[in-house]
Amino acid sequence: MKTILYIIQKEFKQIFRNKGMLPIIFVLPILQLVILSNAATFEVKNIKFGYIDNDHSSTSRALVEKFNASTYFNVLTVFPSEAIASAAMLKGEVDVLLEIPNYFERDLQNEKRNNLGITINAIDGAAAGIENVYVTQIVQGFNQNIKMDVLQVSDKQIQPIVIETIPLFWYNKTLNYKTFMVPGILVLLVTMITLFLSGMNIVREKEIGTLEQINVTPIKKSQFIIGKLFPFWVIGMGLLTVGLILARLIFNVPMLGSLALMYLYTSIYILVILGIGLFISNFTDTQQQAMFIAWFFTVIFILMSGLFTPIESMPKWAQTLTKFNPIRYFVEVMRMVMLKGSGFTDILPQLFKTALYAFIMNGLAVWSYKKTN
Amino acid sequence: MKNNNVIEAQELTKMFGDFAAVNAISFNVKKGEIFGFLGANGAGKTTAMKMLIGISIPTSGKAKVAGFDVFTQAEDIKKNIGYMSQRFALYDDLTVKENITFFGGIYGLSRKQIKEKATVLIEELGLEKVANTLVGALPLGWKQKLSFSVSLLHDPKIVFLDEPTGGVDPITRRQFWEMIYKAANQGTTVFVTTHYMDEAEYCDRVSIMVNGKIEALGTPKKLKEQFKADNMNDVFLKLARG
């Protein structure tokens, strides 16, 4: 026990003496949280909208006005012909193109129906889908008004039956994407910092030759590893604390569940990451190698964590893979506890899997650390 | 131990693939002896030493260090030896005092012992003024002397020194050898590798390794007679050239 304290003391001294490392540990994560949370948005806004009005009637102007009133469509360009409009779309000057046909108003009055041409730039398929929904909603709303007008003209007795759906959004009532993203990005920070620090640490001692000196001492493997990893565990918990405070103060993200539960889960989760970091540093000879491998895993873990893209929409095999992704569980737990107020029993499956993962990774790490070759 | 040997090696071998880095070497080292372990670069000195200090498992052969087997009791060996590697292996980003505290601590010395040892050590080395300076800022010679003293902190039976005087000036080298003699007088066995043949003359006995084998072993005087040479330098050249 005393031996471990000596190692911990030494590690903390070295960490706080390393002028290059301190900002990486404490300043970068804060910047990341603030920048990423504000920038990484799924909302499709500022859609560049253009139209070709072949009708020039009051009805066609009313339709365009509907788009103009929407907050999602902000640049309205009128094109004289389809050819010019297509060229503009090719150049990326316009995202959504509405073409109002000749005699739009007259045909609507006479035949009670008409067609509109909508062209959407679908290079980003997901954004195009959302734009389509916006357009449909606006046209439908316009349709409703027209129906009223048309019916009033032709038959005053019949009232239109309107079926309206009113969606209820639970857990994130205002659909604020920051509320959704901040807990996830917090997961990223805690994971990346602890993984890189622990992954590079032992390899660094290998590089400068001090590890050999340690291996010649009678120190026990477990003592050395606990002493090495404990400071990074503390730093990870510190990062979580800073992140939670920022989430509250800057982004006003609610904390519906128990804070103690959040800490309990994170304390186990960090063990998983430290185990992975140590495992990496046992199999590498230079900090460069360790860095590349750590990056490789972080990128895969992050993209397959459900942080940016829902796991449900991944192919089956990929969904199976995510079961081995510790970040996935942390993202789930973070969002469950913070936004839904889930309790201990709700996160029990994740807690169990993470604890098992921690046990296996640290077992492997201690096993693969060899004092004798 | 009935006999006086603190290191006993028999047919000790280390293979890297087909290459025998250390090829069946046998030798004994007596208690309190200064044993010079010589050889050209790449002759296998460091590999042999790594097997004896328990960080490299021999491919075959037998060896006992401080009475413990290198195959099965490596961790017991480590309690009884000190080691100073070719590369400077104290922490550059810790101060002189902090390094002493750390290594004392992991060898299981008490706080009180560490404090006492640190005071004596710093005084002997004349490092009072730089006790709280980062080790990285010290000149190489000072670092090497500190490194040697730290390897003796836990009063080991044997201390292994791998080219301890590489790159230091003649005055510091002389001081270093005075420290080695002092340790040997206090009963510590010194196992040292070097490339300086004048240093080989200071040893009680020397062995000379060529291509993984020990080609000569004995007191410097005997070896000079055996190879009809005036000094150890000529002995070494005759052997190493084959």
Interface residues (C-beta under 8 A of the other chain):
Chain A: K2 T3 L5 Y6 I7 Q9 K10 K13 Q14 R17 N18 I208 G209 T210 E212 Q213 I214 N215 V216 T217 P218 I219 K371 T372 N373
Chain B: I53 G54 I55 S56 I57 A74 E75 D76 K78 K79 I81 Y83 S85 R87 F88 A89 L90 Y91 D92 D93 L94 E98 T101 F102 F103 G105 I106 Y107 G108
